């Protein structure tokens, strides 16, 4: 596979026909994490193309959901977990940003957003993740520095895992690992109702 073919596959990765459910673990390393150990999060994404609904749940790994982001044709909503463990949905004003949206971008869109003219992809091996065939590729810049390693689903181009590196030191900055994936399954309508999502 040449660079242009791989790039086009990554660009088209989210152009699935009907729906997507994705569960991912994200580990941020120094300097993205100010701590000596990686900052570890979990993000779960529900995307229904037919109804144009988009839901993201996120929080620290091993802890309750901290933030919820919901987009429907009726509006955009957000909720944060209170000290009482409750979620109070409020309509999101334009320009407001949540950690949930940032984590969703990292999980789903980062490989296509991180491409710069002149970068090229070097195939490494064929392997399997989540019982799916994946092509492992390194993304390298014009200076020959490795920027990322991507584990791309052979069938749809979706990155089931990706590592982002500091181009100079080659230290690992970000590790995104998809742990669950369903494509083009029917998603229940109640998932995208604020009260249902918030457990209220």
C-alpha positions as CSV (number, residue, x, y, z in Angstrom):
1,X,0.0,0.0,0.0
2,X,1.4,3.4,-1.0
3,X,1.0,6.6,1.1
4,X,-1.8,8.1,-1.0
5,X,-3.9,4.9,-0.8
6,X,-3.4,4.7,3.0
7,X,-4.2,8.4,3.4
8,X,-7.4,8.0,1.5
9,X,-8.4,5.0,3.6
10,X,-7.9,7.0,6.8
11,X,-9.9,9.9,5.3
12,X,-12.8,7.6,4.6
13,X,-12.6,5.6,7.8
14,X,-15.6,7.3,9.5
15,X,-17.8,7.3,6.3
16,X,-19.6,4.1,7.5
17,X,-23.1,3.5,6.3
18,X,-25.2,3.5,9.4
19,X,-23.7,3.7,12.9
20,X,-20.7,3.3,15.1
21,X,-20.1,2.3,18.7
22,X,-16.6,2.6,20.0
23,X,-15.0,2.1,23.4
24,X,-11.4,3.4,23.9
25,X,-8.7,3.8,26.5
26,X,-6.5,6.9,26.2
27,X,-3.2,7.3,27.9
28,X,-1.5,10.7,27.9
29,X,2.2,10.8,28.7
30,X,4.5,13.7,29.8
31,X,4.2,16.5,28.8
32,X,0.5,15.9,28.0
33,X,0.3,14.4,31.5
34,X,1.8,16.6,34.2
35,X,2.1,13.5,36.4
36,X,4.9,11.0,36.6
37,X,2.5,8.3,35.5
38,X,0.3,8.4,32.4
39,X,-3.1,10.1,32.7
40,X,-5.5,7.4,31.7
41,X,-9.1,8.0,30.4
42,X,-11.9,6.1,28.9
43,X,-14.2,7.4,26.1
44,X,-17.2,5.7,24.7
45,X,-18.7,7.0,21.4
46,X,-22.1,6.4,20.0
47,X,-22.7,7.8,16.5
48,X,-25.9,7.2,14.5
49,X,-25.6,8.6,10.9
50,X,-29.3,8.0,10.0
51,X,-30.7,10.1,12.8
52,X,-27.6,12.4,13.1
53,X,-27.1,11.7,16.8
54,X,-23.7,11.8,18.5
55,X,-23.1,10.8,22.1
56,X,-19.8,10.7,24.1
57,X,-19.3,9.4,27.6
58,X,-15.9,10.0,29.3
59,X,-14.0,9.9,32.6
60,X,-10.9,8.7,34.3
61,X,-10.2,5.0,33.7
62,X,-11.8,2.9,36.5
63,X,-14.0,5.8,37.8
64,X,-17.6,6.7,37.1
65,X,-18.5,8.7,34.0
66,X,-17.5,12.3,34.6
67,X,-18.8,14.1,31.5
68,X,-21.5,13.4,28.9
69,X,-21.8,15.2,25.5
70,X,-24.9,14.7,23.4
71,X,-25.8,16.1,20.0
72,X,-29.2,15.6,18.4
73,X,-31.3,17.5,15.9
74,X,-33.1,19.1,18.9
75,X,-29.9,20.6,20.3
76,X,-26.5,20.0,21.9
77,X,-26.3,19.1,25.6
78,X,-23.7,18.4,28.2
79,X,-23.7,17.1,31.7
80,X,-21.1,16.7,34.4
81,X,-21.2,14.4,37.4
82,X,-22.1,16.2,40.6
83,X,-20.8,15.3,44.1
84,X,-24.1,13.5,44.6
85,X,-23.3,11.3,41.6
86,X,-26.1,12.9,39.5
87,X,-26.0,14.3,35.9
88,X,-27.8,17.6,35.2
89,X,-28.2,18.1,31.5
90,X,-27.9,21.6,30.1
91,X,-27.9,22.9,26.6
92,X,-24.4,23.6,25.4
93,X,-23.7,27.2,24.2
94,X,-21.8,27.6,21.0
95,X,-18.1,27.8,21.6
96,X,-18.2,25.8,24.8
97,X,-15.9,22.8,24.9
98,X,-15.8,19.7,27.0
99,X,-13.2,17.1,27.7
100,X,-15.5,14.5,26.3
101,X,-15.3,16.1,22.8
102,X,-11.6,16.4,23.0
103,X,-11.3,12.7,23.9
104,X,-13.7,11.7,21.1
105,X,-11.5,13.6,18.6
106,X,-8.4,11.8,19.9
107,X,-10.2,8.5,19.7
108,X,-11.8,8.8,16.3
109,X,-10.4,11.7,14.2
110,X,-6.8,12.1,15.3
111,X,-5.1,10.1,12.5
112,X,-6.7,12.1,9.8
113,X,-6.2,15.5,11.5
114,X,-2.5,14.8,12.2
115,X,-1.6,14.3,8.5
116,X,0.6,17.1,7.0
117,X,1.5,17.5,3.4
118,X,4.8,15.6,2.9
119,X,4.2,13.0,5.5
120,X,4.3,9.4,4.3
121,X,3.2,6.0,5.6
122,X,5.5,3.0,5.9
123,X,3.7,-0.4,6.2
124,X,5.2,-2.6,8.9
125,X,3.1,-5.7,9.3
126,X,-0.3,-7.3,9.1
127,X,-1.8,-8.5,12.4
128,X,-5.1,-8.8,14.2
129,X,-6.9,-6.6,16.8
130,X,-10.4,-7.2,18.1
131,X,-10.5,-10.2,15.9
132,X,-10.1,-7.9,12.9
133,X,-7.3,-7.8,10.3
134,X,-5.2,-4.6,10.8
135,X,-2.3,-3.1,8.8
136,X,0.4,-1.5,11.1
137,X,1.9,1.6,9.5
138,X,4.4,4.2,10.7
139,X,3.7,7.9,9.8
140,X,6.9,9.6,9.0
141,X,7.6,13.3,8.2
142,X,9.9,14.8,5.5
143,X,12.8,14.8,7.9
144,X,12.4,11.0,8.4
145,X,11.1,11.4,12.0
146,X,8.4,9.0,13.1
147,X,5.3,10.9,14.2
148,X,2.9,8.0,14.8
149,X,2.2,4.3,14.5
150,X,-1.3,3.3,13.4
151,X,-3.1,0.0,13.5
152,X,-5.6,0.4,10.6
153,X,-8.6,-1.9,10.1
154,X,-8.0,-3.4,6.7
155,X,-11.8,-3.4,5.9
156,X,-12.5,0.3,6.7
157,X,-9.3,2.2,7.6
158,X,-10.4,3.0,11.1
159,X,-7.4,3.2,13.6
160,X,-8.0,0.5,16.2
161,X,-4.9,1.7,18.0
162,X,-2.5,4.6,17.5
163,X,0.7,5.9,19.2
164,X,1.7,9.5,18.9
165,X,5.4,10.3,19.4
166,X,7.6,13.3,20.0
167,X,9.4,13.5,16.6
168,X,12.7,14.5,18.2
169,X,13.0,12.3,21.3
170,X,10.7,9.5,19.9
171,X,9.1,9.3,23.4
172,X,5.5,8.2,23.5
173,X,3.0,11.1,24.0
174,X,-0.3,9.4,23.5
175,X,-1.6,5.8,23.2
176,X,-5.2,5.3,22.1
177,X,-6.5,1.7,22.2
178,X,-9.9,0.8,20.9
179,X,-11.2,-2.0,23.2
180,X,-14.7,-2.4,21.8
181,X,-16.2,-1.7,18.3
182,X,-19.5,-2.2,16.5
183,X,-20.1,-0.9,13.0
184,X,-23.5,-0.5,11.3
185,X,-25.5,-2.1,14.1
186,X,-28.9,-0.6,15.1
187,X,-28.5,1.7,18.1
188,X,-31.5,2.0,20.4
189,X,-33.2,5.4,20.2
190,X,-33.4,5.8,24.0
191,X,-29.5,5.9,24.1
192,X,-29.8,9.4,22.7
193,X,-32.4,10.8,25.2
194,X,-30.8,13.0,27.9
195,X,-32.6,11.6,30.9
196,X,-31.8,8.0,29.8
197,X,-28.2,8.8,29.3
198,X,-27.8,10.6,32.6
199,X,-29.6,7.9,34.5
200,X,-32.1,10.5,35.7
